[in-house]
Amino acid sequence: MTRAAAFALVALLVGNLAAAQDVPIPRNQAQQIEQAVPAKPRVAPRKPRRVLIWNTPDHLLDKDPHKGYCTPYGNHAMKTLGTKTGAFEPVASSDVSVFLPDSIRPFDGIILNNACGDWIVPSEEAMKKMAGRGDRAAVEALLRRGFSEWLTGGGGVAAYHYALGANRAWPEFARMMGARLGGHPWNEEVGVQVEEPAHPLVAAFQGRGFRFHDELFQFADPYDRAKVRVLLSIDPAVTNMEPKNYTLRADKDFPMAYVAKVGRGRVFYTVFGHRTETYKDARMLQFYLDGIQFALGDLEAPADPRPSGACEPSRAPAAAPISNPKVL
């Protein structure tokens, strides 16, 4: 199947669902997002790019903690990043059949828009669309293969916030993504340090640490700093390190963003993406876009794990006023 024919098939499969994913947000909120999106990408795409914005499938939405909240804001922001800047053509969908090997092939990248639950497991409705491909287990195996072969063969994934909490019955998904979520100790303002100020993907922060308010996760296995390149992390000197309800990692390693190589493919992930305000922040939208362009292979950036102590991080400023003197 040619690329053009394959994408025509994808368009047919997801056309109806794409509209369903465009959950309207208040127009004034949409305008704030649109105004904050950069006018152009940091680098021109090397060729026309098509990117799948993957949302939680409809049958899982009732258990999606972000339903009607940050998910539609993220969907609008990601679509606008593509259309306004011209960096990529966005296609939003929640139809899992798009991960069939022939269907996923035309896409250059995938954005996991807080997609949660075991979305790789086809629903009854999805099984009807994929009739003739075997039972549910066989179809799920085919979908898994479609995603993993596409990524390791040179695809690119940009994911944020709750996306690492998905597909818990599929260990390979966590290995490809680089981590699993281990709870969110913080839902407050924290200090964020830029671990490698000269790295191209942190240019949005001008190489300086900053403060940010969001619901923030820590990572669980298979996270390993020796397998990913950490870009941003919690600055413990100016962050509340006694958050309620969660036991912090014993090693006190709390990345906020990283990149990784997966075969010939690329992964960009950031914890930021819970609060709707995140999608109106010009710095964050530039950061997302740079990460997407990295995943697409357009923005060159180092992705190999960085040796310990290779860079001096740019620390975050203290809160003003200081709300918890004990942690400073």
N, C-alpha and C positions, 0 to 999 in steps of 0.2 A: 504494500500500500504506500502510495506517495505521501509526502508531508501534507500537500494540499488536500488530498482525498481524506487523509486521516483527520485533519482539522475540520473538514466539512462534516464528517461523522460526529466529531465531538460537539460541534455547534448544534447539530440535530439533537444529540442526547441531552445537552445541558441547557438548550435554549429556554425551555419553559421554567426550569428551576433557577436560572440566572435571575429572572425577574423576581422570583420569590425571595431571593437573597437581598434584594434592594429594599430592605425594611426602611421606610422613611424615617428620618430624624427631623427635628424642627429646622425649618429653613434657616433661621438665624444661626443655629449651631452648625449646619452644613456650610454656611458662608464663612464662619470663623475657621473651619478646617481648610476650605478652599483658599482663603487668604493666606494661611500659614504655610501652605505647600510651596516649595521653591518654584521659581519660574522655569527653571531648566535643570537638567541633571548635571552632576559634577563632571561626568564624562559622557560623550555621545555614545549611544549604543553602536556596537560594531555591525549589527544587522537588525532588522525588525525583530522585536521580541514579543512573544505571547506568554502571559503569566496567568496561571490559575490561582484565583483567590478562593481558598478552600474553607468552607464554613461548616459548622456542625450540622449533620444531616437532620432532616425534619423530625424523624422518629426519636431522636435523642434530645431534642430541644427542651422538653419538659424538665430534664435533669441538668441542663446547661446553666451553670451559675451566672453566665454572662448574657443570657437571653434578654433581648430588649435593652441591654445596658451597653457595655463597651463593644459588643460584637457588631451591631449596625454602624457604630461610629468608626470602628476599624475598617469595616467593609467600604464605607464611603471614603475614608482617608486613603486606603490603598488604591481604590479605583482612580481617585483624583491624582495621586502620585504618578500613576501611569499616563492618564490622559492629559493632564496639564503640562507635565514636563516632556512628554513624548518618549520617555524612557522605555515604556513597554505598553502593549495592548492588554488591558485587564479582562479576564473572563471569570466572573463569580459563579460558583456552583456549590451544591451540596449533594450531587448525584454521584455516588461512589463508583458507578460504572466508568467514570472518567479515568479511573486508575487501571483499567484493563490495558494490557501492554500496547495494543495498537492505538488506544484512545489517548494515552498519556504522552505518547511519543512526540506529538507536534509542539508540546509546551517546552519553553526554555527554562521556566522557573515555576515554583509553587510557593505561595504565601499561605502559611497556616494561621488563619485569622482566629486565634483563640479556640480553634476547633477542638472539641473535647469528646470524651466517651470513646467507646470501641467502634470508631467510625469505619474501620476497615472491614468490620463484619457486616455483610449486606442484610438489609431489612427484607421483609417479605415482599414489599413493593419493588425493591431493587432486584430481587431474584426473578420477578416476573419479566423485568426488562432484559435480564441476562439468561433467559430460558435456553436450555440446550447445552449449557456449559457444565453440567453436573450438579451435584447437591451443594448445599451451603458451604460445607467444608472445602470442596473442590474450588468453588468460586472464590471463597476467601483466600485460598492459597494462590489463586491466579492473580487476585488483586494485590496481595502482598508482593508477589514476584514482579508485577508491573511497576509498583512504586520503587522497590529496592533496585531493580535492574536499571530503571530510568535514572535514579540518583547516582548509583555507583558508576554508571556509564557516562556521566558528564552533566547531569542535571544539577539544578541549584535550588535549595530550599531556604526561605527566609521565614522564621517563626518567632512568635512572641507570646509572652505571658503563659497562659494556661495550656498552650499547645503541647508542652512536654508532659502533661498529665494524661494524654490520650493513649489509647491502645495498650493498656496495661497487661493484657494477655498476649502481647506480641513483643517479647524481649528485644528482638532485632530492631524494632522501631526506636527504642530508647538508645540502643548502641549506635544506630545511624545518626540520631539527633545529638548524641553526646552526653545526655543526662536524663534523669527522671526528677520530677518535682518532689521536694521533701517538706512541704508545708510553707506557709507564709508568715514568718515571725513578725514582719513589719507591715503595718498599714499606716504609715506616718512619714514625716519628712526625715530623710537620712542624708548622710554625706556619701558622695560617690567619688571614688578616686579613679583617675584615668591612668591605667597601668603603663601604657606605652604612648606618651603624648605625641610622638611623631607618626604613629600609625595612621594610614589614610582613612580608616573607617571611624576615627574619633575626631575628624576635622570639624564636625558640627559643634564640638565643645571647645574648639580653639586650643586643644591640648591642656585644658585646665579642669581640675576637679570642680564639682558643683554640688548643689543640694537639690533633692527632688522628693516629691511626695507621691507615693503610689503604694499599692499592695505588692510586696516584694517577696519572692520565693528564695529558699535555699535549695540546694540540689542534693539528690540521693544517687546511689549507684545506678548506672555505671559511670557517673561523673568522675573524671580524673584529669587534673590539670596537665598531666603529661601527655594527654591525647587531644587537647583543644588549646587554642590560643586565646587567653583571657584578655578582653579589652577594657572592661570596667568592673569594679568591685566595690563592695561596701568599705567605706573608710571608718574603721572602728573607733578612731580617736575622736570623731565628732558625730557618732551615731549612738543611739540608745542600744546598748548591748545587753540589756535585761528585758527584752520584750516578753509580754505575757503569753502564756499558753503553749509555747514551743520550747523544746530543748534545742539549743544551737549545736551545730556541728562541732565535734571535739577539736577539729583542726582549725576552726575559725576561718575557713575559706569560703567567702560568699561572693562569687562572681555575679555581675549584673548583665554581662554580655560576653559572648565569645564567638569565634569562628572555628571551623574545622574542615578538613578534607575528608571525604568519604569516597574511596576509590578515586575516580576521575571527577567526582562531583564535589560540591561545596555546600556548607551549611552556615548560616548566620542565625544566631539566636540572641534575644534580649528579654529580660524579665519584664521590662516596662510594657504596659499595655492594659492595665485594669481600669484606671480612672478615665472617664471620657475626656477630661482636660488634657490627657497625654496627647490625644490626637489633634489638639489645637496648638500645641507647642512647636514652634518653628524649628527649634533645635532637634526635637525628637523626630519630626517628620523628615528632616534632612538626614538624620542618623538612620532611620528606616530605609530611606531611598538609597543611601550609600550601601547599606547592607544588602538590599535587593540587587543593586547593580553588581556588587561583589558576587552574590550567588549566581547571577546570570553570566558571570565571566567578563563583564565589561569594565569593572573597576578593579584594577590589579591591587592586591594587598597581601602581605604575608599571612599565611594561615597555619604554618607549622607551629607546634607547641614551642613556647619561648623558654629557654633555660632560666631557672630560678635566679633572680637577682640581675637579669640582663638589662633591666631598665629601672630608673628611679621614677616611681609614680608621681603624678601631679595630685596633691592632696586636696580634699574638699575644705571649704571654709567652715568655720563653726557657725552654729545657728545663732541668729540674732532676733530676739534675745535668747540667751541660753535657757532652755526649758528644763534641762536635767543635768545639773552641774556634776553629778556623780560620775557620768560617763566620760567627762573630759579629762 
